[in-house]
């Protein structure tokens, strides 16, 4: 049987100092990591920042003091200040003489409407007027003839009156001489009284005949005048069948087809006055309350800047926009064209000596109540109150001093933290 070597082996114990020497580097490294971690947490706790944002991803601006012009930028187009639309006055068939875009002068016939019914009505009323005029003349002649007959009767009564007076004079002389009887004298007196009554009656009949003639003439004249008004109105309607250009310019668009049947009040065509233009702006509904007449407007069109004022604001909202008209201040509006596109800047308000900062996305993302001020390498949240907004600037009412630097880009990445480290 072979024996093992157990009796020859001897267990050796490792010294304690060598074990500690092997563990010392690891313990040192762990200790340093712990110390660095504690220092980092202590620094973050001291600064209060738990989020880091790259500086090159942000936009910054400095709080300034100066004038702020509250304005809005809108789009628009050039329109003619005077572009009347011509309408049909009667029912008929229309004939257009000018093509769209052709030049026209004031008073030129641009269209005509054929209306046989209206022409017939005019001729009938003219015939009625002629008949009434002839009838009035005939009635005047008859009245004058009757007046002459009555005047003849009055003249006869006057002659009888003179004869009765002479007869009474002779009777008076005779009664004094006792030549005639008292009865004959009384008869002479009665004849004079009768002659006086007949003459007075005849004279009043003549005056009545004159009044009657005047009345008849006035009544006939009123009837003729009334009929003349009817004829004049029909003549006006017939004349209105020839549609003329109210201004000098060019023909706009046809609103009906050539030789089509039209009704009264139907639009036929437009005429554009090229001597004066206006700008028509489309302003967002949110600024409708801020628009006022006579507000200044700066218009940029074809690399040229024109100044004007708001002359008209539409009382209604269409497609979330309010239409406004701008009247140019310059007499010469260059070579403008109808419907030419433009960009306009409407000056709503001017404020002097206010705190302001460049406008950015921080206005909407911060709700106008929060902003981040840059201090060293951190962005610190602060409560602010913003005022008027313009295209380029934002008014700061409270929460800022001149010279501060703010983050003006979108604040959504800051997650509403009080402090943000800027890398």
DARA-V207871 format. One record per residue. N is the residue number from 1. RES is the residue in three letters. BURIAL is + if it has 9 or more other ideal C-beta (glycine too) atoms within 8 Angstrom, else -. Layout:
# DARA-V207871
n->{N:N}
res->{RES:RES}
burial->{BURIAL:BURIAL}
This chain:
# DARA-V207871
n->{1:2:3:4:5:6:7:8:9:10:11:12:13:14:15:16:17:18:19:20:21:22:23:24:25:26:27:28:29:30:31:32:33:34:35:36:37:38:39:40:41:42:43:44:45:46:47:48:49:50:51:52:53:54:55:56:57:58:59:60:61:62:63:64:65:66:67:68:69:70:71:72:73:74:75:76:77:78:79:80:81:82:83:84:85:86:87:88:89:90:91:92:93:94:95:96:97:98:99:100:101:102:103:104:105:106:107:108:109:110:111:112:113:114:115:116:117:118:119:120:121:122:123:124:125:126:127:128:129:130:131:132:133:134:135:136:137:138:139:140:141:142:143:144:145:146:147:148:149:150:151:152:153:154:155:156:157:158:159:160:161:162:163:164:165:166:167:168:169:170:171:172:173:174:175:176:177:178:179:180:181:182:183:184:185:186:187:188:189:190:191:192:193:194:195:196:197:198:199:200:201:202:203:204:205:206:207:208:209:210:211:212:213:214:215:216:217:218:219:220:221:222:223:224:225:226:227:228:229:230:231:232:233:234:235:236:237:238:239:240:241:242:243:244:245:246:247:248:249:250:251:252:253:254:255:256:257:258:259:260:261:262:263:264:265:266:267:268:269:270:271:272:273:274:275:276:277:278:279:280:281:282:283:284:285:286:287:288:289:290:291:292:293:294:295:296:297:298:299:300:301:302:303:304:305:306:307:308:309:310:311:312:313:314:315:316:317:318:319:320:321:322:323:324:325:326:327:328:329:330:331:332:333:334:335:336:337:338:339:340:341:342:343:344:345:346:347:348:349:350:351:352:353:354:355:356:357:358:359:360:361:362:363:364:365:366:367:368:369:370:371:372:373:374:375:376:377:378:379:380:381:382:383:384:385:386:387:388:389:390:391:392:393:394:395:396:397:398:399:400:401:402:403:404:405:406:407:408:409:410:411:412:413:414:415:416:417:418:419:420:421:422:423}
res->{UNK:UNK:UNK:UNK:UNK:UNK:UNK:UNK:UNK:UNK:UNK:UNK:UNK:UNK:UNK:UNK:UNK:UNK:UNK:UNK:UNK:UNK:UNK:UNK:UNK:UNK:UNK:UNK:UNK:UNK:UNK:UNK:UNK:UNK:UNK:UNK:UNK:UNK:UNK:UNK:UNK:UNK:UNK:UNK:UNK:UNK:UNK:UNK:UNK:UNK:UNK:UNK:UNK:UNK:UNK:UNK:UNK:UNK:UNK:UNK:UNK:UNK:UNK:UNK:UNK:UNK:UNK:UNK:UNK:UNK:UNK:UNK:UNK:UNK:UNK:UNK:UNK:UNK:UNK:UNK:UNK:UNK:UNK:UNK:UNK:UNK:UNK:UNK:UNK:UNK:UNK:UNK:UNK:UNK:UNK:UNK:UNK:UNK:UNK:UNK:UNK:UNK:UNK:UNK:UNK:UNK:UNK:UNK:UNK:UNK:UNK:UNK:UNK:UNK:UNK:UNK:UNK:UNK:UNK:UNK:UNK:UNK:UNK:UNK:UNK:UNK:UNK:UNK:UNK:UNK:UNK:UNK:UNK:UNK:UNK:UNK:UNK:UNK:UNK:UNK:UNK:UNK:UNK:UNK:UNK:UNK:UNK:UNK:UNK:UNK:UNK:UNK:UNK:UNK:UNK:UNK:UNK:UNK:UNK:UNK:UNK:UNK:UNK:UNK:UNK:UNK:UNK:UNK:UNK:UNK:UNK:UNK:UNK:UNK:UNK:UNK:UNK:UNK:UNK:UNK:UNK:UNK:UNK:UNK:UNK:UNK:UNK:UNK:UNK:UNK:UNK:UNK:UNK:UNK:UNK:UNK:UNK:UNK:UNK:UNK:UNK:UNK:UNK:UNK:UNK:UNK:UNK:UNK:UNK:UNK:UNK:UNK:UNK:UNK:UNK:UNK:UNK:UNK:UNK:UNK:UNK:UNK:UNK:UNK:UNK:UNK:UNK:UNK:UNK:UNK:UNK:UNK:UNK:UNK:UNK:UNK:UNK:UNK:UNK:UNK:UNK:UNK:UNK:UNK:UNK:UNK:UNK:UNK:UNK:UNK:UNK:UNK:UNK:UNK:UNK:UNK:UNK:UNK:UNK:UNK:UNK:UNK:UNK:UNK:UNK:UNK:UNK:UNK:UNK:UNK:UNK:UNK:UNK:UNK:UNK:UNK:UNK:UNK:UNK:UNK:UNK:UNK:UNK:UNK:UNK:UNK:UNK:UNK:UNK:UNK:UNK:UNK:UNK:UNK:UNK:UNK:UNK:UNK:UNK:UNK:UNK:UNK:UNK:UNK:UNK:UNK:UNK:UNK:UNK:UNK:UNK:UNK:UNK:UNK:UNK:UNK:UNK:UNK:UNK:UNK:UNK:UNK:UNK:UNK:UNK:UNK:UNK:UNK:UNK:UNK:UNK:UNK:UNK:UNK:UNK:UNK:UNK:UNK:UNK:UNK:UNK:UNK:UNK:UNK:UNK:UNK:UNK:UNK:UNK:UNK:UNK:UNK:UNK:UNK:UNK:UNK:UNK:UNK:UNK:UNK:UNK:UNK:UNK:UNK:UNK:UNK:UNK:UNK:UNK:UNK:UNK:UNK:UNK:UNK:UNK:UNK:UNK:UNK:UNK:UNK:UNK:UNK:UNK:UNK:UNK:UNK:UNK:UNK:UNK:UNK:UNK:UNK:UNK:UNK:UNK:UNK:UNK:UNK:UNK:UNK:UNK:UNK:UNK:UNK:UNK:UNK:UNK:UNK:UNK:UNK:UNK:UNK:UNK:UNK:UNK:UNK:UNK:UNK:UNK:UNK:UNK:UNK:UNK}
burial->{-:-:-:-:-:-:-:-:-:-:-:-:-:-:-:-:-:-:+:-:-:-:-:-:-:-:-:-:-:-:-:-:-:-:-:-:-:-:-:-:-:-:-:+:-:-:+:-:+:-:+:-:+:-:-:-:-:+:-:+:+:+:+:-:-:-:-:+:+:+:+:+:-:+:-:+:+:+:+:+:+:-:+:+:+:+:-:+:-:+:+:+:+:+:+:+:-:+:-:+:-:-:-:+:-:+:-:+:-:+:+:+:+:-:+:-:-:+:+:-:+:+:-:-:+:+:-:+:+:-:-:+:+:-:+:+:-:-:+:+:-:-:+:+:-:+:+:-:-:+:+:-:+:+:-:+:+:+:-:+:+:-:+:+:+:-:+:+:-:+:+:+:-:+:+:-:-:-:-:-:-:-:-:+:+:-:-:+:+:-:+:+:-:+:+:+:-:+:+:-:+:+:+:-:+:+:-:-:+:+:-:+:+:-:-:+:+:-:-:+:+:-:+:+:-:-:+:+:-:+:+:-:-:+:+:-:+:+:-:+:+:-:+:+:+:-:+:+:+:+:+:+:-:+:-:+:-:-:-:-:-:+:-:-:-:+:+:+:+:+:+:+:+:-:-:-:+:+:+:+:+:+:+:+:+:-:+:+:-:-:+:-:-:-:+:-:+:+:+:+:+:-:-:-:-:+:+:+:+:+:-:-:+:+:-:-:-:-:-:-:+:+:+:+:+:+:+:+:-:-:-:-:+:-:-:-:-:-:-:+:-:+:+:+:+:+:+:+:-:-:+:-:-:+:+:+:+:-:+:+:+:+:+:-:+:+:-:-:-:+:+:+:+:+:-:-:-:+:+:+:+:+:-:+:+:+:+:+:+:+:-:-:+:+:+:+:+:-:+:+:-:-:-:+:+:+:+:+:+:-:+:-:-:+:-:-:+:-:+:+:+:+:-}
